[in-house]
Amino acid sequence: MRKSQESEQPNRWPGSKRKRFMDIVLASILLPDVLAASGVIATAIRVIDKMDPYFEQPRNGRDMKPFLIQKFQTMKPGSPQITSLGGNHPQATRLGNFLRKYHLDELPQIFNILAGDMSFVGERAEMTESDEGKSELEITLAQLTEKQQEEYRRARANSRPGLTGSLQIHMHTSKFNEPEELLGARGLSTIEYAQNGTFFGDVRVLAQTARYVVAKAGAELSGPKVDYEYSEYSAQPDIVQLTAPQVALNEAVS
């Protein structure tokens, strides 16, 4: 009986103080190198693209509270705020596609992590506003069943968005055909992480992210399309094994 009750308890790791402590320690260790690399990138943007190198955008954080995400500027002024499906963007600056391909535009988010707005591992922070007519939250919820919508809201209430995650490194955005498919998969991934995220799972995702960047996989990361099964922390370290939620996603977007 006791074992059954314990199994029903929610997963505490994604929103725990231990995870927050790990974020602070790791961010502090990486900060000098990030600052050095950021200085080079910021100078290159000013010289080559002749624009302010930094970019802020409102995003939904823990408990859906908005915060300003920090990034390097990769888009031309006036570019529409839409859900990106990866690949070379026609509105990108001269350096933009290169920075986006290798995720170097996300280096300033280490300050979001230190401020407590984000974590190293988690699901992507949603845009609070979009030029597509609906917010990313609205589009995400539209792809989920009523039960999944409740689970998604609960997941977002208890965990911070992340710089990287299993879905990001195993399924590049260019592998999705429509923004709705991408946002639906992110929604399911958010639920999965909230339910199954662990310390060792985070360590593995960080190691896979480092290997992903070093190998310069970028936008060319190969993998299956949307019709696979998903589990945020599968037994196989190099293959994302998605489970049942994908069935509901396929029904929702069909």
Backbone as a ProteinNet text record, in pm:
[ID]
protein_1_A
[PRIMARY]
MRKSQESEQPNRWPGSKRKRFMDIVLASILLPDVLAASGVIATAIRVIDKMDPYFEQPRNGRDMKPFLIQKFQTMKPGSPQITSLGGNHPQATRLGNFLRKYHLDELPQIFNILAGDMSFVGERAEMTESDEGKSELEITLAQLTEKQQEEYRRARANSRPGLTGSLQIHMHTSKFNEPEELLGARGLSTIEYAQNGTFFGDVRVLAQTARYVVAKAGAELSGPKVDYEYSEYSAQPDIVQLTAPQVALNEAVS
[TERTIARY]
83.2	0	87.7	191.5	284.1	355.4	395.5	462.9	371.9	243.7	147.6	130.8	125.5	110.1	232	352	473.7	479	428.7	432.1	341	239	145.2	194.7	301	353.6	414.3	394.2	449.3	601.5	659.7	804.1	849.7	940.7	981	1107.9	1185.2	1312.8	1303.1	1213.8	1214.6	1200.3	1131.9	1113.8	1184.2	1280.2	1343.1	1454.2	1487.1	1599.2	1731.4	1738.6	1861.8	1892.1	1790.1	1809.3	1852.1	1791.7	1828.7	1974.4	2016.1	2155.2	2250.2	2213.9	2296.8	2308.2	2199.4	2202.7	2298.6	2293.2	2377.8	2525.2	2556.5	2695.4	2748	2671.3	2716.4	2729.2	2632.5	2638.1	2759.6	2791.3	2906.8	3037	3043.6	3163.6	3179.9	3070.2	3075.5	3081.2	3046.6	3032.1	3155.8	3278.5	3394.5	3409.1	3391.2	3403	3289.9	3169.7	3055.1	3076.4	3128.3	3153.2	3256.9	3361.5	3465.2	3408	3333.2	3273	3169.9	3094.1	2991.4	3053.6	3169.8	3236.8	3276.1	3325.9	3364.7	3242.1	3134.4	3013.1	2950.4	2942.3	2882.5	2960.7	3092.9	3175.8	3154.2	3145	3123.7	2989.3	2886.6	2754.7	2758.4	2825.6	2835	2911.2	3018.2	3102.7	3039.6	2990.9	2941.3	2795.9	2710.2	2567.4	2528.9	2622.2	2601.8	2470.4	2451.4	2330.2	2359.4	2265.4	2278.3	2283.1	2384.6	2398	2299.4	2236.3	2152.3	2004	1928.9	1786.3	1710.5	1600.9	1513.8	1375.3	1313.6	1179.6	1099.2	974.3	892.3	862.8	883.3	853.3	779.9	710.9	643.7	742.3	750.4	840.7	766.2	824.3	762.6	629.1	529.2	393.7	337.2	388.8	343.8	366.1	459.1	491.4	589.4	561.8	648.3	784.2	885.6	1018.1	1080.7	1189.3	1258.2	1373.9	1363.3	1470.7	1581.3	1706	1820.8	1880.4	1903.1	1963.6	2048.6	2130.1	2197.5	2102.6	2111.8	2026	2067.4	1974.2	2002.4	1906.8	1805.6	1705.8	1710.5	1674.1	1669.7	1558.7	1574.6	1470.3	1335.7	1229.6	1095.4	1055.2	1139.8	1106.4	988	896.6	779.5	817.1	741.1	762.3	674.1	733.7	661.2	741.3	674.1	740.5	830.5	959.6	1055.5	1063.1	1072	1089.7	1232.5	1325.4	1466.7	1506.1	1630.7	1683	1722.6	1777	1815.1	1691.1	1690.6	1574.8	1597.5	1500.9	1519.2	1536.3	1488.5	1499.4	1621.8	1706	1824	1929.5	2009.4	2120.2	2234.1	2343.3	2456.6	2514.3	2520.3	2569.5	2457.7	2334.3	2221.2	2207.2	2209.9	2191	2302.9	2424.5	2536.7	2515.9	2480.1	2459.7	2343.4	2236.2	2119.4	2149.4	2226.6	2259	2331.3	2425.1	2503.4	2457.3	2338.3	2276.1	2362.5	2453.2	2536	2456.1	2342.8	2259	2196.9	2203.5	2141	2237.3	2363.3	2461.2	2419.7	2360.3	2321.7	2217	2154.3	2053.3	2113.7	2247.3	2309.4	2272.1	2245.4	2202.9	2059.4	1975.3	1840	1845.7	1942.7	1958.4	2003.3	2101.3	2148.9	2039.6	1953.4	1845.1	1730	1729.7	1622.9	1504.9	1515.2	1405.3	1405	1523.8	1538.6	1626.7	1630.7	1718.4	1802.7	1910.8	1988.3	1906.5	1836	1757.8	1609.7	1531.7	1387.8	1331.1	1207.5	1145.2	1149.1	1137.9	1154	1050.8	1095.9	1005.4	920.5	791.1	701	702.3	685.2	664.8	529.5	525.4	397.6	312.7	378.9	308.8	359.6	273.7	312.3	239.6	303.6	239.8	153.1	136.8	56.2	-90.1	-127.6	-266.3	-297	-220	-238.8	-104	-107.7	16	57.9	186.5	234.2	163.7	126.7	52.4	-81.4	-153.3	-283.5	-268.8	-168.3	-147.6	-109.8	-23	19	-100.4	-182	-297	-396.6	-406.4	-500.5	-460.8	-333	-286.4	-303.6	-343.3	-348.6	-491.9	-511.6	-641.5	-667.2	-788.6	-821.5	-735.5	-714.3	-630.8	-487.1	-436.9	-300.6	-285.4	-390.3	-386.2	-369	-441.4	-429.3	-289.4	-237.5	-102.8	1.4	-21.1	73.3	77.7	-38.4	-42.4	24.2	2.9	65.3	217.1	260.2	403.8	469.5	405.9	462.9	460.8	367.4	360	473.9	526.8	624.1	767.9	793	929.1	962.3	1090.3	1138	1164.4	1148.8	1188.4	1339.2	1385.7	1526.3	1599.8	1730.8	1818.6	1827.2	1823	1827.9	1738.2	1709	1624	1633.2	1576.3	1586.3	1523.2	1409.1	1343.8	1428	1490	1570.2	1688.8	1755.5	1876.4	1847.8	1731.3	1699.8	1607.6	1533.4	1440.9	1455.6	1540.2	1556.8	1425.6	1402.4	1275.2	1248.6	1354	1335.8	1275.1	1267.8	1210.7	1058.8	999.6	853.8	800.9	683.3	624.9	547.5	485	402.5	433.8	416.8	438	351.6	229.8	141	199.3	263.9	326.3	440.4	521.3	634.4	586.4	489	441.2	367.7	297.6	232.7	334.9	442.3	548.5	616.7	637.2	695.2	605	473.4	380	388.1	393	403.7	537.3	642.5	773.6	778.1	709.2	702	635.8	527.5	457.5	547.7	614.3	699.8	814.4	874.6	986.2	938.6	824.8	772.4	744	705.8	671.5	791.9	892.5	1001.4	1141.8	1154.5	1286.3	1361.5	1491.6	1575.6	1710.5	1787.5	1921.9	2007.7	2008.7	2092	2041.8	1910.1	1856.5	1905.3	1909.5	1960.2	2107.4	2185.3	2327.8	2346.3	2264.8	2277.2	2238.8	2132.5	2091.8	2200.9	2264.3	2372.8	2490.8	2522.1	2632.7	2599.3	2475.5	2434.9	2435.8	2397.3	2398.6	2540.6	2634.3	2774	2826.8	2793.9	2838.9	2774.1	2648.9	2574.3	2640.2	2677.8	2738.8	2880.1	2958.2	3096	3100.5	3006.9	3001.9	2947.2	2905.1	2851.8	2735.3	2650.2	2535	2438.8	2413.8	2328.3	2198.1	2162.6	2035.9	2033.9	2150.5	2154.7	2137.3	2103.2	2084.1	1979.3	2017.9	1925.4	1842.6	1728.7	1643.1	1510	1425.7	1293.7	1202.3	1093	996	905.1	789.4	707.7	645.3	633.9	562.1	651.6	701	779.8	725.6	783.6	741.6	841.2	791.8	875.1	880	998.4	1018.2	1138.7	1120.2	1225.1	1355.8	1346.2	1466.9	1454.4	1475	1462.2	1585.1	1574.4	1686.6	1801.6	1772	1876.8	1923.7	2050	2096.6	2097.9	2103.3	2118.9	1992.7	1888.2	1765.9	1647.4	1568.7	1450.1	1339.9	1289.9	1185.3	1053.9	977	855.8	745	659.7	551.1	417.3	313	176.1	133.4	181.4	127.6	132.6	224.4	235.5	107.9	38.8	-84.7	-185.9	-199.6	-294.1	-252	-121	-73	-107.7	-85.2	-115.4	-264.6	-348.7	-492.5	-528.5	-457.1	-489.7	-455.2	-344.9	-299.6	-350.5	-414.8	-463.3	-594.6
-119.1	0	125.6	121.5	233.3	254.8	145.9	154.8	216.8	181.8	235.6	385.6	430.1	571.1	650.3	592.9	660.6	676.3	575.3	581.3	688.9	731.1	831.8	973.2	985.7	1116.5	1181.5	1313.6	1381.1	1381.9	1389	1396.4	1534.9	1541.7	1669.3	1726.3	1648.2	1695.4	1820.5	1827.6	1943.1	2078.1	2082.5	2209.3	2215.2	2126.8	2114.4	2215.7	2236.2	2323.1	2260	2128.6	2060.8	2089.1	2089.6	2121.1	2266.9	2354.5	2495.7	2514.1	2441.5	2448.2	2401.6	2293.8	2244.2	2348.6	2418.6	2523.1	2634.6	2677.3	2788.2	2748.5	2628.5	2582.1	2571.2	2507.6	2488.5	2622.5	2712.4	2842.6	2922.2	2911.5	2982.6	2930.5	2800.1	2740.2	2782.6	2787.2	2818.4	2967.4	3050.2	3194.1	3259.1	3235.4	3300.9	3268.5	3141.5	3103	3162.2	3164.9	3221.8	3371.2	3440.7	3584	3610.5	3528.1	3545.3	3523.2	3413.9	3385.1	3490.7	3537.1	3638.2	3769.1	3803.5	3925.6	3920.9	3805.9	3789.5	3797.6	3728.1	3726.6	3864.9	3934	4067.7	4163.6	4156.2	4241.8	4211.1	4081	4040.7	4091.5	4085.6	4133.9	4284.3	4357.7	4503.4	4539.6	4466.2	4498.3	4450.9	4328	4269.1	4307.1	4293.7	4321.6	4464.4	4535.8	4677.3	4699.9	4626.7	4639.5	4602.6	4636.3	4599.2	4447.4	4389.1	4243.1	4169.4	4240.4	4170.3	4186.5	4085.8	4078.8	4026.3	4090.9	4046.1	4016.8	3914	3877.2	3820.4	3863.3	3808.4	3659.6	3580.4	3437.5	3396.8	3284	3228.9	3146.2	3174.5	3101.6	3007.8	2983.2	2895.4	2953.4	2867.9	2908.6	3009.5	3003.3	3087	3236.5	3269.3	3410	3458.2	3573.1	3620.1	3669.1	3652	3705.1	3740.7	3814.7	3854.5	3759.7	3681.6	3589.6	3667.7	3632.5	3701.6	3617.8	3682.1	3612.6	3712	3657.2	3743.2	3770.7	3890.5	3929.3	3854	3780.2	3705.1	3740.1	3822.9	3856.6	4004.9	4037.7	4176.8	4250.5	4380.2	4457.7	4445.3	4430.8	4420.4	4281	4180.9	4043.6	3993.2	3916.7	3867.6	3769.2	3772.9	3678.8	3556.6	3453.9	3331.4	3212	3098.7	2975.4	2926.5	2915.9	2877.6	2726.3	2680.1	2537.9	2507.4	2595.8	2570	2599.3	2561.6	2588.2	2734.5	2770.6	2909	2996.8	3104	3192.3	3309.8	3341.6	3451	3586.7	3603	3729.6	3735.5	3632.5	3630	3728.4	3776.9	3865.7	3784.1	3851.6	3781.7	3675.5	3706.9	3609.9	3524.9	3567.3	3506.2	3356.6	3310.6	3167.6	3084.2	3136.7	3064.7	3053.4	3163	3160.9	3070.3	3073.5	2990.8	2842.3	2814	2675.2	2606	2677.3	2617.8	2662.8	2728.1	2768.6	2864.9	2934.5	3032.2	3155.2	3177.7	3292.4	3276.6	3156.1	3130.4	3144.4	3175.6	3188.3	3288.4	3405.2	3500	3445.6	3335.1	3279.7	3227.8	3224.3	3185.9	3286.8	3411.1	3512	3487.8	3434.9	3393.9	3279.8	3190.3	3077.8	3127.1	3215.9	3269.6	3348.6	3414.5	3493.4	3406.8	3278.9	3189.6	3182.1	3246	3240.3	3109.6	3049.1	2928.9	2827.5	2709.4	2602.8	2557.9	2485.1	2431.9	2328.6	2241.8	2136.4	2156.9	2155.4	2173.3	2191	2230.4	2250.4	2397	2422.9	2557.9	2653.9	2777.5	2882.1	2933.3	2939	2981.4	3132.5	3176.4	3318.1	3359.9	3473.5	3521.7	3586.6	3633.5	3696.9	3638.7	3639.5	3586.2	3662.6	3673	3737.8	3640.2	3518.4	3417.5	3422.9	3519.5	3534.7	3472.4	3371.6	3305.6	3293.9	3289.4	3268.8	3123	3096.4	2958.4	2872.3	2931	2854.9	2808.5	2897.5	2861.2	2750.9	2762.5	2661.3	2528	2532.7	2409.5	2337.9	2411.3	2350.1	2292.3	2354.5	2306	2168.7	2130.1	2000.3	1888.8	1924.9	1828.3	1795	1676.3	1639.1	1718.5	1715.2	1789.7	1743.8	1614.3	1562.4	1609.9	1606.9	1651.5	1801.5	1878.3	2021.9	2048.3	1972.7	1986.5	1947.7	1838.6	1794.3	1895	1955.8	2054.5	2177.8	2227.3	2343.9	2313.1	2192.3	2152.3	2144.3	2091	2079.9	2217	2311.6	2445.2	2521.8	2487.8	2554	2510.6	2390.4	2333.2	2332.5	2375.5	2367.1	2488	2520.2	2631.2	2583.9	2671.6	2634.4	2616	2542.2	2506.3	2559.5	2563.9	2599.5	2485.6	2363	2244.9	2136.4	2037.5	1927.1	1813.1	1701.2	1583.1	1605.5	1671.8	1694	1783.9	1886.8	1979	1910.4	1818	1759.1	1638	1577.3	1458.7	1489.6	1597.9	1633.1	1780.4	1813.2	1951.9	2004.4	2133.7	2191.8	2172.7	2159.8	2143.1	2008.1	1916	1784.1	1784.8	1897.7	1907.6	1981.5	1941.7	2000	2128.1	2136.6	2251.5	2297.3	2427.4	2476.4	2404.2	2366.5	2297.6	2164.3	2093.1	1965.7	1987.5	2088.6	2119.1	2156.3	2246.3	2291.2	2179.4	2095	1980.7	1885.3	1858.8	1770.8	1832.8	1963.2	2029.8	2017.7	2028.7	2014.8	1877.6	1774.6	1638.2	1616	1674.8	1662	1730.3	1843.9	1913.9	1827.3	1762.4	1672.9	1557.2	1498.8	1383.4	1419.6	1536.3	1576.1	1602	1666.9	1695.5	1567	1462.6	1336.7	1246.1	1254.4	1156.2	1215.5	1348.5	1409.4	1371	1345.8	1307.8	1377.6	1373.2	1430.1	1363.3	1230.4	1159.6	1180.7	1197	1228.2	1364	1461.9	1594.6	1588.7	1512.6	1499	1440.5	1340.9	1278.2	1375.2	1453.2	1550.8	1655.4	1699.9	1797.1	1738.1	1611.5	1545.8	1530.9	1495.1	1481.1	1616	1722	1855.7	1898.3	1872.9	1907.3	1833.3	1705	1626.2	1676.6	1714.7	1767.7	1893.6	1984.5	2110	2087	2008.7	1983.5	1915.7	1825	1754.4	1842.3	1964.2	2060.1	2000.7	1927.2	1867.9	1976	2075.6	2188.6	2149	2223.9	2202.4	2076.3	2011.8	1889.7	1764.1	1779.6	1662.1	1571.1	1450.4	1357.1	1286.3	1237.6	1164	1135	1058.6	1024.9	1145.2	1136.9	1245.4	1229.9	1292.2	1305	1173.8	1075.1	953.5	854.3	896	806.3	807.9	725.4	723.4	799.1	862.1	952.2	919.2	921.6	915.6	1002	1105.3	1203.9	1138.7	1033.9	967.4	818.2	780.1	640	562.3	430.5	345.2	355.5	388.5	401.2	546.3	573.3	710.9	791.9	730.4	805.5	809.9	743.1	736.9	776	872.5	911.2	812	747.1	647.2	707.1	763.8	827.7	726.6	757.8	669.5	721.1	679.7	697.8	838.5	945.6	1077.8	1110.2	1049	1080	1043.3	939.1	898.5	1011.7	1069.6	1180.3	1300.5	1324.9	1437.6	1419.1	1300.3	1274.8	1295.4	1253.2	1272.7	1419.3	1494.8	1634.8	1718.8	1685.9	1767.6	1717.3	1600.6	1545.4	1611.8
0	0	0	84.3	92.3	-39.6	-104.5	-233.3	-337.6	-334.2	-429.2	-410.1	-284	-255.2	-301.3	-282	-323.7	-475	-545.3	-691.4	-746.1	-664.8	-709.2	-679.4	-601.3	-568.6	-693.2	-707.5	-825.5	-823.9	-943.6	-955.8	-910.7	-815.5	-757.2	-819.3	-892.9	-943	-1030.9	-1131.9	-1222.2	-1151.6	-1039	-968.8	-834.7	-814.3	-682.6	-659	-531.5	-494.2	-535.7	-538.8	-580.7	-727.9	-810.2	-952	-967	-889.4	-894	-850.4	-748.6	-701.8	-811.4	-881.6	-991.3	-1101.2	-1131.3	-1233.2	-1194.7	-1069.5	-1024.1	-1030.4	-982.7	-983	-1125.6	-1213.6	-1351.9	-1424.3	-1402.6	-1467.4	-1420.3	-1292.7	-1238.4	-1297.4	-1319.2	-1378.4	-1523.9	-1596.4	-1739.5	-1769.2	-1671.9	-1696	-1758.5	-1709.4	-1771.8	-1920.7	-1957.6	-2099.1	-2182.5	-2124.4	-2196.1	-2219.5	-2119.2	-2133.3	-2243	-2247	-2349	-2488.8	-2505.5	-2636.4	-2674.1	-2576.3	-2603	-2648.8	-2591.6	-2633.3	-2779.5	-2823.9	-2964	-3054.8	-3015.6	-3098	-3105.1	-2991.7	-2989.2	-3078	-3072	-3157	-3304.5	-3337.5	-3477.3	-3529.2	-3445.4	-3487.8	-3512.8	-3423.9	-3441.3	-3569.4	-3597.1	-3712.9	-3843.7	-3846.7	-3971.6	-3999.6	-3898.6	-3919.3	-3883.1	-3815.9	-3781.6	-3707.8	-3599.5	-3519.4	-3374.6	-3288.4	-3147.2	-3139.6	-3075.9	-3076.5	-2986.8	-2894.5	-2796.5	-2828	-2788.5	-2821.1	-2700.3	-2666.2	-2557.3	-2612.3	-2558.7	-2604	-2487.6	-2469.7	-2360.5	-2384.6	-2281.5	-2287.1	-2160.1	-2166.2	-2048.8	-1967.9	-1838.2	-1751.3	-1658.4	-1543.7	-1445.2	-1400.5	-1388.6	-1351.5	-1450.8	-1576.5	-1687.1	-1662.3	-1573.2	-1548.6	-1655.9	-1717.9	-1826.2	-1776	-1858.6	-1832.8	-1966.8	-1964.6	-2087.2	-2113.1	-2219.6	-2254.3	-2326.3	-2297.7	-2354.8	-2468.4	-2581.6	-2695.7	-2774.3	-2864.8	-2960.5	-3076.5	-3131.3	-3242.2	-3368	-3425.3	-3548	-3661.7	-3633.1	-3733.4	-3766	-3887.9	-3930.2	-3855.5	-3833.4	-3764.9	-3834.8	-3756	-3812.1	-3855.1	-3832.7	-3871.5	-3789.1	-3850.3	-3777.5	-3667.6	-3558.4	-3448.6	-3472.9	-3530.1	-3561	-3512.1	-3497.6	-3456.7	-3568.6	-3541.2	-3643.6	-3657.9	-3782.4	-3810.7	-3854.2	-3817.6	-3844.2	-3987.7	-4019.8	-4152.8	-4167.9	-4283.6	-4309.1	-4317.8	-4241.2	-4237.4	-4331.7	-4417.9	-4514.3	-4447.8	-4323.7	-4253.8	-4162.3	-4166.5	-4080.4	-4129.4	-4036	-4070.2	-4131.3	-4169	-4231	-4138	-4009.5	-3911.7	-3852	-3873.9	-3805.7	-3823.4	-3949.7	-3974.2	-3912.6	-3915	-3853.1	-3702.2	-3637.8	-3492.4	-3454.3	-3532.6	-3503.9	-3527.1	-3632	-3665.3	-3551.6	-3488	-3380.4	-3242.6	-3237.1	-3111.4	-3030.5	-3096.8	-3027.8	-2988.1	-3054.6	-3018.7	-2880.4	-2824.7	-2695.4	-2577.2	-2604.2	-2495.6	-2387.4	-2422.7	-2317.9	-2220.1	-2252.9	-2162.6	-2032.4	-2024.3	-1898.2	-1789.5	-1830.1	-1732.9	-1688.3	-1777.2	-1737.7	-1637.6	-1656.1	-1564.6	-1428.1	-1425.1	-1298.3	-1226.7	-1303.6	-1244.5	-1195.1	-1232.1	-1188.1	-1281.8	-1398.9	-1496.5	-1574	-1590.4	-1671.1	-1599.5	-1656.4	-1608.9	-1728.1	-1702.8	-1813.9	-1891.3	-1820	-1884.9	-1856.1	-1960	-1948.1	-2087.1	-2095.7	-2226	-2265	-2391.3	-2444.7	-2387.1	-2360.4	-2312.5	-2428.2	-2410	-2516.8	-2535.3	-2658.2	-2684.5	-2628.7	-2561.1	-2506.8	-2614.9	-2721.2	-2832.4	-2963.1	-3063.7	-3193.6	-3303	-3418.5	-3533.1	-3612	-3559.4	-3627.7	-3585.7	-3499.3	-3458.2	-3324.2	-3283.7	-3155	-3085.4	-2952.7	-2877.8	-2890.5	-2864	-2869.6	-2765.8	-2653.5	-2551.6	-2607.1	-2674	-2731	-2835	-2921	-3024.7	-2961.9	-2860.5	-2792.7	-2731.2	-2656.8	-2589.6	-2689.6	-2806.9	-2908.3	-2961.5	-2947	-2996.7	-2892.6	-2771.1	-2661.6	-2624.1	-2566.7	-2513.8	-2385.6	-2334.7	-2212.1	-2095.4	-2083.8	-1975.9	-1992.2	-2114.5	-2139	-2115.4	-2145.2	-2118.6	-1969	-1887.9	-1742.8	-1696.5	-1751.8	-1715.4	-1760.1	-1875.7	-1927.6	-1836.9	-1798	-1709.1	-1576.3	-1526.3	-1400.5	-1416.4	-1531	-1556.9	-1563.9	-1632.6	-1646.2	-1514.6	-1427	-1296.3	-1204.7	-1227.1	-1134.1	-1184.6	-1306.9	-1359.1	-1445.6	-1451.7	-1533.6	-1675.8	-1774.5	-1911.1	-1917.5	-2017.9	-2023.2	-2144.7	-2131.6	-2242.5	-2342.9	-2292	-2377.5	-2319.2	-2400.6	-2356.8	-2455.2	-2419.3	-2503.7	-2641.5	-2644.9	-2773.9	-2863.3	-2802.8	-2882.5	-2949.8	-2878.9	-2935.3	-3022.8	-3008.5	-3089.1	-3206.2	-3196.7	-3304.2	-3336.8	-3434.6	-3473.6	-3530.3	-3512.1	-3555	-3703.6	-3784.1	-3928	-3963.7	-3867.1	-3893.3	-3887.1	-3845.4	-3837.4	-3959.7	-4004.1	-4123.7	-4096.6	-3978.9	-3943.8	-3802	-3772.7	-3636.8	-3533.8	-3574.3	-3481.1	-3436.7	-3529.1	-3493.7	-3394.6	-3421.6	-3333.5	-3194	-3185.5	-3054.5	-2981.2	-3054.4	-2990.4	-2931.9	-3006.7	-2955.8	-2834.6	-2836.9	-2720.9	-2598.8	-2622.3	-2511.4	-2447.1	-2530.9	-2479.6	-2409.8	-2465	-2404.9	-2267.9	-2256.5	-2129	-2022.9	-2059.9	-1967	-1927	-2026.8	-2001.6	-1907	-1928	-1842.9	-1699.7	-1685.6	-1552.5	-1474.2	-1545.9	-1480.1	-1458.6	-1546.7	-1543.3	-1533.3	-1527.8	-1521.3	-1394.4	-1408.2	-1294.7	-1306	-1198.6	-1199	-1306.3	-1309.2	-1405.2	-1547.7	-1562.8	-1695	-1742.6	-1652.6	-1688.3	-1727.5	-1651	-1681.5	-1820.8	-1853.8	-1985.1	-2096.8	-2075.5	-2176.3	-2196.7	-2088.6	-2099.5	-2176.4	-2148.6	-2219.1	-2367.1	-2398.5	-2537.8	-2608.7	-2536.9	-2595.4	-2629.2	-2537.3	-2561.9	-2684.1	-2693.8	-2808.5	-2938	-2928.6	-3043.2	-3097.6	-3007.2	-3048.8	-3101	-3029.1	-3070.3	-3206.2	-3230.4	-3358.6	-3470.5	-3437.1	-3534	-3612.9	-3538.9	-3606.4	-3651.9	-3565.5	-3600.7	-3666.2	-3769.2	-3837.5	-3920.7	-3939.5	-4019.1	-3936	-3805.3	-3720.7	-3782.8	-3814.7	-3878.2	-3773.9	-3816	-3723.3	-3787.5	-3719.1	-3772.1	-3770.2	-3842.1	-3841.1	-3720	-3726.3	-3606.6	-3560	-3647.4	-3611	-3538	-3419.2	-3337.9	-3197.1	-3111.1	-2971.8	-2886.8	-2781.8	-2704	-2556.6	-2500.8	-2356.3	-2325.5	-2244.5	-2220.6	-2178.1	-2097.3	-2048.6	-2075.6	-2200.3	-2237.8	-2194.7	-2199.2	-2159.7	-2258	-2383.4	-2483.5	-2488.1	-2457.4	-2443.6	-2571.1	-2687.5	-2810.6	-2895.6	-2850.4	-2929.9	-2842.3	-2888.1	-2812.6	-2841.7	-2737.9	-2752.2	-2703	-2789.2	-2743.7	-2717.9	-2619.9	-2582.7	-2631.3	-2562.5	-2605.7	-2646.5	-2583	-2617.1	-2766	-2841.1	-2982.1	-3057.5	-3012.7	-3078.7	-3072.4	-2952.2	-2935	-3016.8	-3026.1	-3106	-3251.7	-3305.2	-3445.7	-3473	-3375.8	-3392.8	-3388.3	-3300.8	-3282.9	-3405.2	-3471.4	-3584.1	-3718.3	-3717.2	-3844.8	-3887.3
[MASK]
++++++++++++++++++++++++++++++++++++++++++++++++++++++++++++++++++++++++++++++++++++++++++++++++++++++++++++++++++++++++++++++++++++++++++++++++++++++++++++++++++++++++++++++++++++++++++++++++++++++++++++++++++++++++++++++++++++++++++++++++++++++++++++++

